[in-house]
């Protein structure tokens, strides 16, 4: 249980997302605060911090759970948005922000801290407009609650969507034909500096509402790519052309980076507008924070990758159906199943087999028929899905909510069960389950079809399943035996 001597309680929403995970760890490590998190599924909170935080399960759309989350809170962080959950995400963002602000006022919360995006309304993309509107709603009642609205542009850190795009393009393409708006300017910022601004805002001596633009030096996107390549000891050439349609740019991104089409198109749309600081409040009110230069942020992100220290990734909380993992951890309703049972010597290899199952995917690949998996990933990318490019956060470790290529970890029971939920484009829902028993591995592919097309899909891929899933199960077991020896 949290230390009872900690008197000030802070609430973190979006605590299993990219920024939220890191902020939670930062506050636990460096402050004497009682940290409470609002999450949709408590199982997604890391095991290492479960006993160090207060966990409230619910959402900003459930007023009852929201009231419980903000009760007794001094400062509340708003780190959520609805892009990707539905076409009317702007309306959902408005409702969510209004619910949160009003609940905080009713509970007597002193301050809301919100992380939004740099930009101005006149030139903002639809996604950025939604972030701006959220900030305006949270700040709309200054007489009843104060709001610190931090605005950041491109956030650079291991696992951030912007860094993943830059890293993948630099490493995969020695030369790039780019739209001319790669010359648009922004002011990137390292994720560590973002966390410092968020943390300092808790006790910032300031009354009333405040808008703080944060970032390091002003750079064009072309300069960012070239500087990142230099950090990686690469030489890359960019050739801006007058006409390159946004749709084509989006497909270019999804083929060479882990980003799915919907997110890629939103990012491409946002790149057309310059996003530079509109005020100097960061320098005036946070003088102790000196943001790292862009090259330094890239070097820090690369170091985390190389040392297998990635705490969170952009796809941790996808704001899509599978984000509420608890609703997808039981494939009992599946109509079709493909079961593979591989025996091994009783009692000797159970833990090794489980660890071997947890190591599949990402840079470790999918064994003998890896090419077929990759082709399926390319098809998924072209259909607007994630494909295999997302990889995995760490090479060996998995946690509930982690992305694993085009799967999402839906359930883990150490030494016993690993359940993956498919986020690929399918006419239905699919799971891949590894049930490790004392003397055998039971690997099951579950499928719940959607209509006639779903059933037709299952029968069409059955011949491939015979080879792919049989090889997967056998190799998981054989790999564990090699590891044991």
C-alpha positions, 0 to 999 in steps of 0.5 A: 500500500502507498505510504500513509505519510504521503499527504498530497494525492495526484491523479494520473489519467492515461496512466498506461499510455506512452506519457502516463506510464513514464510520468507514473514511474517518475513521480514514484521515484522522485517525489513524496506524493501519493500517486493514484491512477485512473485506468480502464483495466487494472491488469495493465498496470505494471506488476512492479508498481501495483503496490505503490499506487492507488488504482481506480478502474473506470473512464472519463465517460463513466461519471461514477468511477470518475468521481471516485478517482478525483475524490481527495485529489490535489492535482490531476493530470489529463493525458488522454485523447480519443483519436482512433476510437471513432470518427467522431473523436472530436466530440468524444474529446469534448465530452471527456474533457467536460466530464473531467473538469466538472468532476474535478471542480465538484471534488475540490481539485486544486489544479488540472495539468494537461499536455496538448499540442503546439499550434494555432487554430487557423492552420491546425489539422483536425487532430490538433484542433481537437487537442486545442479544444480540449485545452480550452474546455479544461481551462473554461472555468478559471474561477473554479479551478486552475489549469496548466496547459502544456503544449508540446510539438514532436516528442522524441523518446524511445517508443514515441511515434515521432521517434519511431518514424524518424528512426525507421526512415533513417535506418531503412532509406538512404535517400527519400523523395519527400513533400516540400512541407518537410521544410515546415518548422517545429520545435521538438522536445525530449520525453524526459524534458516533457516529464520534468515540465509535468512534474514541476507543474504540480507545485509551480507557484502560479495562480490562475490558468497558464499556457506553457509552450515547450520545446528545444531549438527550431528545426525543419522536419528535413533538418530533424531527419538529417540530424537524427541520421548523423547521430546514428552515423548514417548519411541520408539524402532528402529530395523535396518535390513540389507535389506529393499527395498526402495519401501517398505520403501516408502509404510511404510511412506505413510501409517503412514505419510501425505507424498504421494508416489512420495515425500516419494520415493524421501526422502527415496532415499535421506536418503541413503546419508550422508548430513553434512556440507562441510564448516564453512561459517555459523559460520564465516560469521553469528556469531550472529546466533546460531542454536537451537539443534535438541530437541529444534527445535522439542519442538518449532514445537510441541508448534506451533501445540499445540497453533494452530499457524502453518503458513505454511505447506509442502503441501501449494505449491504442484507443481502439477496441483492444485497448480495454484488454479485459474485454478480450481476454476470454476467447470462449465464444470463438466459433473456430479453433486450430489446436496444436499439442506438443509434448515435452518431458514432464516437469523439466521444461514448463517455465522454459517453454513459457519463456520461449512463447513470450519471446516470439515476434519482433526481431526474434521473428516467427521461425520457419515460415517467417516470410508468410508472416511478413507477407501477412503483415504487408497485406495488413499494412496496405489495408490500414492495419499495424502489420509486423512493423510495431515489433515489441517493446523488449526482446524477452519480456511481455506485459499485459497491454504490450504490442507484439507485431500485429497482436496485443497481449491480452493476458499473461499468467506467468509460467502458464498462459500467454494470450494474444489478441489480433489487431490485424484487419480481419473479418472477425476477432482472433486470438492466439493462446499458448497454454503451457502444461506440465508436460505439453504445450497446447497452442490454440488459434481462436477465431470468431467470424463476422458474417459469411465473409469471416467464415470464408476467410477461415476456410481459405487460410486453413491450409496455411495454418497447418504449416504456420501454426504447427511450426510455431508450436514445435519451434517454441518447444524445441527452442526452450530445450536448446535454451535449457541446455 
